[in-house]
Amino acid sequence: MRKGAQLWLGLRERPGWGGKRRGAWRKLVASRPSPPHRTRTRHRARWPAHVTWRAREGIRSLRSGHLFPVVRRALAASHKDAFRVVHFSVQSDHVHLLVEGDAPTALVRGLQGLAVRCAKAVNRALRRRGSVWSSRYHARALRTPIEARRGLVYVLLNFRKHLRAAPGIDPRSSGPWFDGWRRPRAAARLDVPSARDPRPVAMPRTWLARTGWRRAGGAISLDEGPVSDSRERRAPRSCRRGSRSRRRGRPAGRDRRTA
């Protein structure tokens, strides 16, 4: 049976409805913006990942003597064959992790399970209910030796950024179990954990997290600190121009007419 044409009622179209318009998106509720909901970069097993979780407002400091042991036990119990936490640092309202995953699915499921485990442990310790993390986790793949070394410095020495602490090892991190510290001056002393303390992190298996990061500057000094985003940007224009000249077969820094 042939369908008839759609009837038109003759109503005047009302402007401003439908389509893209200003102010139509979901309003921001949290004080700090959440990581954008874009498709994450596909994870590769040879890349360690730097992951950040941020706690909701109103949660007691995660570095407190009441909550830190709880979070540390949750991190230590999260290791699996295909997912590992190799380094961590706990700050007052966020947690930094250096993790490894043998497959993209293993990394995502391992982080999801760890987030749930830590949230339940914090809620039990505080005798509360509800979510603990304010947003989805932020992840960044460390693909080169220099990125891996900067990631290690950022995670292990992050307390120098937030607490303005003196050079030393953060007791609220996996720094005491890290064997890549540069020997400090004679006046300084490394805080080595007791032999009876269980190791809360797994041994790294990726080349970058195990030994590859040393190619970007060697052992890490206690005087170092996290590098700001502005210092991680591209090289100056003069350096980039020289690299392009070398790629084209012309000597860098010379005039084109005299080359």
C-alpha positions in Angstrom: 0.0 0.0 0.0 1.4 3.4 -1.0 2.0 5.8 1.9 0.7 9.2 1.6 2.8 12.4 1.9 3.3 13.8 5.3 0.9 16.5 6.2 2.1 20.0 6.9 0.2 21.9 9.5 1.4 25.3 8.4 2.8 26.3 11.8 5.6 28.8 11.9 9.0 27.5 12.8 10.2 28.7 16.2 13.8 30.0 15.9 16.5 29.0 18.4 15.4 25.3 18.9 17.7 22.4 18.1 21.2 22.4 16.8 24.4 23.8 18.3 23.7 26.9 20.5 25.5 28.8 23.2 25.0 27.5 26.8 23.5 24.2 25.7 26.2 22.0 27.2 26.2 20.3 30.6 27.1 22.8 33.4 30.3 22.3 35.3 29.6 21.3 38.9 33.0 20.4 40.3 35.5 23.2 41.1 38.2 21.5 39.0 37.3 20.4 35.5 37.3 16.7 34.8 39.5 15.1 32.2 37.8 15.3 28.8 35.8 12.3 27.7 37.8 11.6 24.6 39.0 8.3 23.3 42.1 7.4 25.2 45.3 6.6 23.3 45.6 2.9 22.7 47.8 1.4 25.3 50.9 -0.7 24.4 52.4 -3.2 26.8 55.9 -1.6 26.5 54.7 1.7 27.7 54.3 2.5 31.5 51.5 4.9 32.2 51.3 7.8 34.7 47.8 7.9 36.2 46.3 10.5 38.5 43.2 10.1 40.8 41.7 13.1 42.5 39.6 12.8 45.6 36.3 14.6 46.2 36.0 17.7 48.3 35.3 16.9 51.9 37.5 13.8 52.1 40.1 13.9 54.8 43.7 14.2 53.7 44.9 11.0 52.2 48.3 11.5 53.7 47.0 11.4 57.2 48.1 8.7 59.5 44.5 7.3 59.5 44.0 7.0 55.7 47.5 6.5 54.2 48.0 3.0 55.6 44.6 2.0 54.2 45.4 3.4 50.7 48.8 1.7 50.8 47.4 -1.7 51.7 44.8 -1.3 48.8 47.6 -0.5 46.4 49.7 -3.5 47.6 46.8 -5.9 47.1 46.0 -4.8 43.5 48.8 -6.5 41.7 47.9 -9.1 39.0 49.8 -11.0 36.4 48.8 -8.5 33.7 48.5 -5.3 35.8 51.1 -3.9 38.2 51.6 -0.7 40.3 55.3 -0.1 40.1 55.4 3.3 41.9 53.0 5.7 43.7 52.8 8.8 45.8 49.8 9.8 48.0 49.1 13.6 48.3 46.5 15.2 50.4 43.7 15.2 47.8 45.1 13.1 44.9 47.2 10.0 44.1 49.8 9.5 41.5 50.6 6.1 40.1 53.0 4.6 37.7 51.4 1.4 36.3 52.0 -1.3 33.7 49.5 -3.3 31.8 50.2 -6.2 29.5 47.2 -5.4 27.3 44.8 -2.4 26.9 42.0 -4.3 28.6 44.2 -5.4 31.5 45.2 -1.8 32.1 41.7 -0.4 32.1 40.2 -3.2 34.2 43.1 -3.1 36.6 42.7 0.6 37.2 38.9 0.3 37.6 39.3 -2.5 40.1 42.0 -0.6 42.0 39.8 2.6 42.1 36.9 0.6 43.6 39.2 -1.2 46.1 40.7 2.1 47.3 37.3 3.8 47.5 35.9 1.0 49.6 38.9 1.1 51.9 38.6 4.8 52.4 34.9 4.7 53.1 35.3 1.9 55.6 38.0 3.9 57.4 35.9 7.1 57.4 32.6 5.3 58.0 30.9 7.0 55.1 29.2 6.1 51.9 29.4 7.5 48.4 32.0 8.2 45.8 35.6 9.0 46.7 37.1 10.1 43.4 35.8 13.3 41.9 36.3 12.4 38.2 37.6 9.8 35.9 41.3 9.1 36.1 43.9 11.0 34.0 46.4 8.8 32.2 49.4 9.6 30.2 51.6 7.0 28.4 55.4 7.3 28.9 56.8 6.3 25.5 60.4 7.5 25.6 63.3 7.4 28.2 63.0 11.1 28.9 59.2 10.8 29.5 59.7 7.8 31.8 62.3 9.6 33.8 60.2 12.8 34.1 57.3 10.5 35.2 59.4 8.9 37.9 60.5 12.3 39.2 57.0 13.7 39.1 55.5 10.7 41.0 58.2 10.1 43.6 59.0 13.8 44.3 55.6 15.3 43.9 55.5 16.3 47.6 58.2 18.9 46.9 55.7 20.6 44.5 52.7 20.7 46.9 54.3 20.8 50.4 57.4 22.9 49.4 59.4 20.1 51.2 63.2 20.0 51.5 65.1 17.5 49.4 64.4 14.0 50.6 62.3 10.9 50.2 58.6 11.2 50.6 57.5 8.7 53.2 54.0 8.7 51.6 55.3 7.2 48.4 57.2 4.2 47.1 60.4 6.2 47.2 61.9 4.1 50.1 61.8 1.0 47.8 63.2 2.8 44.7 66.8 1.8 43.9 67.5 4.6 41.3 68.4 7.4 43.7 71.6 9.2 43.2 73.8 9.1 46.3 73.2 12.4 48.2 75.8 14.4 50.1 77.4 13.0 53.2 75.0 15.0 55.4 71.9 13.5 53.9 70.7 10.0 54.6 68.4 7.7 52.6 65.4 6.5 54.6 65.6 2.8 54.0 62.4 0.9 55.1 62.6 -1.9 57.6 63.2 -5.4 56.3 60.0 -6.6 57.8 57.9 -4.0 55.9 56.2 -5.6 52.9 57.0 -4.1 49.5 53.8 -2.3 48.4 54.8 -2.1 44.7 55.6 -4.6 42.0 58.9 -4.9 40.2 58.7 -3.2 36.8 58.8 -5.4 33.7 58.8 -2.8 30.9 62.3 -1.7 29.7 61.4 2.0 30.1 60.4 1.7 33.8 63.1 -0.8 34.7 66.3 0.6 33.1 65.4 2.7 30.0 64.7 5.9 32.0 68.4 6.0 33.0 69.4 6.9 29.5 67.7 10.3 29.9 69.9 11.6 32.7 71.0 8.8 35.0 70.0 8.3 38.6 67.6 10.7 40.2 68.8 13.2 42.7 66.8 14.2 45.8 67.3 17.8 44.8 65.2 17.4 41.7 61.5 18.2 41.4 58.5 17.9 39.1 58.9 19.6 35.8 56.1 22.1 35.0 54.1 21.7 31.8 55.6 24.9 30.3 59.1 23.4 30.5 58.0 20.2 28.7 56.8 22.1 25.6 58.6 22.0 22.3 62.1 23.4 21.8 62.6 27.1 20.9 62.0 28.1 17.3 65.7 28.5 16.6 66.4 24.9 17.6 63.5 23.6 15.4 64.8 25.7 12.5 68.2 24.1 12.8 66.8 20.6 12.9 64.8 21.3 9.7 67.9 22.6 8.0 69.9 19.5 8.9 67.1 17.3 7.6 67.1 19.1 4.3 70.8 18.6 3.9 71.8 22.2 4.6 74.1 23.3 7.4 72.2 24.8 10.3 72.7 28.5 11.1 73.8 29.6 7.6 72.2 31.7 5.0 70.6 29.8 2.2 72.6 31.7 -0.4 76.0 30.8 1.1 75.2 27.2 1.9 
